[in-house]
Amino acid sequence: MNGLQNSAVELFYIQLVMFILISNVSMVRSCGIILKQKNDENLEMAQQLKGESEKAMKAQLNMLKLQLDPHFMFNSLGTLSSIIEEDPRKASEFTVRLAHIYKYIVAHISDDTVSLNESLRFIRDYCHHIEMRYTGNFVFTIDAGICHSDDEKILPLSLQLLVENAVKHNQHSEEHPLAIHIYRDGDYVCVANAFVPYPEESPSAFSSSGIGIKNLFDRYKLLTAFVPIVLQSEKTYMVKVPIIMMRQHQVLP
């Protein structure tokens, strides 16, 4: 009798353990289904937020790009008006070159990045454009071999903005030409110039809005993990523009 009772008790406990195991498995399975549903919902929400974030970033980037067009034209038209008074024939040549430069800007202003090689070709044209306006006032030096690969890119009009700022905010004359040097330092293209700002009381002094350099910084922040570096001393001013390596996927998604 005791043997039967013991067997019945053992069977009962075995059935109880089996019941608990099956219940736990069912519970774990149910929790797994719920967690998967929550994970899918969170993933979908994250994708939606990412999409909205990318839209907002794209809208902000487009707004920054739109600033470049009037910024360049405002400065160029001011230069053109002064040339017309001094030398109408030279003004005509200046207008032809200005149209060529503006054509490049219109073609690339919507691009996120441009070839470093192409940017260097453009900055050489732009420096000639400056020399036409200020004969003998500048010494431009652009090193050879700055671009190492076709995969190297920078942001559109980066170099032009920096050269423009150097021309606009520093004293220059035929007696004391302003030196502007463009060269490579590691993974950066550097635009360096002598730092000789106008005295505040000078009629040639410009009150800087800071739009150009801020625009450059903001665009780099939106598109890459890097930002330009500004180095200033009593005698020199330099901005290092990050080179974007497309094969290394440095451009943010």
C-alpha positions in Angstrom: 0.0 0.0 0.0 2.8 2.3 1.0 4.5 1.6 -2.3 1.4 2.5 -4.2 1.0 5.7 -2.2 4.6 6.7 -2.8 4.2 6.0 -6.5 1.1 8.2 -6.5 2.8 11.0 -4.7 5.8 10.8 -7.0 3.5 10.9 -10.0 1.7 13.8 -8.6 4.9 15.8 -8.1 6.2 14.8 -11.6 2.9 16.1 -13.1 3.1 19.2 -10.9 6.7 19.9 -12.1 5.7 19.3 -15.7 2.7 21.6 -15.3 5.0 24.3 -13.9 7.6 23.9 -16.6 4.9 24.0 -19.4 3.4 27.1 -17.7 6.8 28.8 -17.5 7.5 28.0 -21.1 4.2 29.4 -22.2 4.8 32.4 -20.0 8.3 33.0 -21.5 6.9 32.5 -25.0 4.2 35.0 -24.3 6.7 37.5 -22.8 8.9 37.0 -25.8 6.0 37.8 -28.2 5.1 40.9 -26.2 8.8 42.0 -26.1 9.1 41.5 -29.8 6.0 43.5 -30.4 7.3 46.3 -28.2 10.7 46.1 -29.9 9.1 46.3 -33.4 7.0 49.3 -32.2 10.1 51.0 -30.8 12.1 50.2 -34.0 9.3 51.7 -36.1 9.1 54.8 -33.9 12.9 55.2 -34.0 12.8 54.9 -37.8 10.0 57.5 -37.9 12.0 59.8 -35.6 15.1 59.3 -37.7 13.2 60.1 -40.8 11.9 63.3 -39.2 15.3 64.1 -37.9 16.9 63.6 -41.4 14.2 65.8 -42.9 14.9 68.6 -40.4 18.6 68.2 -41.0 18.1 68.4 -44.8 15.9 71.5 -44.4 18.5 73.2 -42.2 21.3 72.3 -44.6 19.3 73.7 -47.6 18.7 76.9 -45.7 22.5 77.2 -45.1 23.2 76.6 -48.7 20.8 79.4 -49.7 22.8 81.8 -47.6 25.8 81.3 -49.8 24.3 82.7 -52.9 23.3 86.2 -51.8 26.4 86.4 -49.6 28.6 86.0 -52.6 26.5 88.1 -54.9 26.3 91.0 -52.4 30.1 91.2 -52.1 30.7 90.8 -55.8 28.2 93.4 -56.9 29.7 95.9 -54.4 33.1 95.3 -56.0 31.6 95.6 -59.5 30.0 99.0 -58.7 33.4 100.4 -57.6 35.1 99.1 -60.8 32.5 100.7 -63.1 33.4 104.1 -61.6 37.2 103.5 -62.0 37.5 101.5 -65.3 34.4 100.6 -67.4 36.4 98.4 -69.7 37.8 96.4 -66.8 34.3 96.2 -65.3 33.2 94.4 -68.5 36.0 91.8 -68.1 35.1 91.5 -64.4 31.5 90.9 -65.3 32.4 88.0 -67.7 34.6 86.4 -65.1 31.9 86.9 -62.4 29.3 85.2 -64.7 31.7 82.2 -65.0 32.2 82.0 -61.3 28.5 82.4 -60.6 27.7 79.6 -63.1 29.9 77.3 -61.0 28.2 78.3 -57.8 24.7 77.7 -59.2 25.8 74.3 -60.5 27.2 73.1 -57.2 25.4 75.0 -54.5 22.9 72.2 -54.0 25.6 69.5 -53.6 26.5 68.2 -50.2 30.1 67.7 -51.2 32.4 68.4 -54.1 35.6 67.0 -55.4 38.7 68.5 -53.8 40.4 68.7 -57.2 37.4 70.6 -58.6 37.4 72.9 -55.6 41.1 73.7 -56.2 40.4 74.5 -59.8 37.6 76.8 -58.8 39.7 78.6 -56.2 42.4 79.3 -58.7 39.8 81.0 -60.9 38.4 82.9 -58.0 41.9 84.2 -57.0 42.3 85.5 -60.6 39.0 87.2 -60.1 40.3 88.9 -57.0 43.5 89.9 -58.8 41.5 91.5 -61.5 39.8 93.8 -59.0 42.9 94.5 -56.8 45.9 94.4 -59.1 49.1 93.8 -57.2 47.3 93.8 -53.8 47.6 90.1 -53.2 50.0 87.2 -53.4 48.2 83.9 -53.7 50.1 80.7 -53.2 48.4 77.4 -53.9 50.6 74.4 -53.3 50.8 71.6 -55.8 49.8 68.1 -54.8 47.1 69.1 -52.3 44.7 66.5 -53.6 45.9 62.9 -53.1 42.9 60.9 -54.4 39.7 61.3 -56.4 37.8 60.1 -53.3 38.8 63.3 -51.4 36.0 65.9 -51.1 35.2 69.1 -49.2 32.0 71.1 -48.8 31.1 73.4 -51.7 32.6 77.0 -51.7 34.6 76.3 -48.5 37.9 77.7 -49.9 36.1 80.6 -51.6 34.5 81.7 -48.4 37.8 81.8 -46.6 39.6 83.6 -49.3 36.8 86.1 -49.5 36.9 86.7 -45.8 40.7 87.3 -45.9 40.3 89.8 -48.7 37.4 91.6 -47.1 38.8 92.0 -43.5 42.5 92.6 -44.0 44.5 95.6 -45.2 46.1 95.2 -48.6 47.8 97.5 -51.1 50.4 97.4 -53.9 53.0 98.6 -51.4 51.9 96.0 -48.8 50.2 93.0 -50.6 48.4 90.5 -48.5 49.8 87.0 -48.6 47.2 84.2 -48.8 48.5 80.6 -48.8 46.5 77.4 -49.5 48.1 74.2 -48.7 47.6 70.7 -47.1 48.2 69.7 -43.6 47.3 66.0 -42.9 43.6 65.5 -43.6 43.0 69.3 -43.9 43.2 71.9 -46.5 44.5 75.1 -44.9 43.8 78.7 -45.9 46.3 81.0 -44.2 46.8 84.7 -44.5 48.6 87.5 -42.8 46.4 89.0 -40.0 46.3 92.8 -40.6 42.8 93.9 -39.8 41.7 97.5 -40.6 41.6 99.9 -37.7 38.1 100.3 -36.4 38.0 104.0 -37.4 39.1 103.2 -41.0 36.5 103.7 -43.8 37.6 100.4 -45.3 36.8 98.5 -42.1 33.9 96.1 -42.5 31.6 95.2 -39.6 31.7 91.4 -39.9 28.3 89.6 -39.7 30.2 86.3 -39.4 27.7 84.6 -41.8 30.4 83.1 -44.0 32.5 81.3 -41.5 29.5 80.3 -39.4 27.8 78.9 -42.5 30.9 76.7 -43.1 31.0 75.4 -39.5 27.3 74.7 -39.4 27.3 72.8 -42.7 30.3 70.6 -41.6 28.5 69.9 -38.3 25.4 68.7 -40.1 27.2 66.5 -42.7 30.3 65.2 -41.0 31.9 64.2 -37.7 34.4 67.0 -38.1 34.5 70.8 -38.1 37.0 73.3 -39.4 39.8 74.5 -37.0 40.6 78.2 -36.6 44.1 79.2 -35.5 44.9 82.9 -35.0 47.9 84.7 -33.7 49.0 88.3 -33.7 50.4 88.0 -37.3 48.5 85.1 -39.0 45.0 83.8 -39.3 44.4 80.2 -40.6 41.4 78.0 -41.1 41.8 74.2 -41.6 39.1 72.7 -43.6 38.5 68.9 -43.1 39.0 66.7 -46.1 36.1 64.2 -46.4 37.3 60.7 -47.3 34.3 59.1 -49.1 35.7 55.6 -48.9 35.8 55.9 -45.1 32.2 57.1 -45.0 32.9 60.2 -43.0 29.8 61.8 -44.3 26.9 61.3 -41.8 23.8 59.5 -43.1 
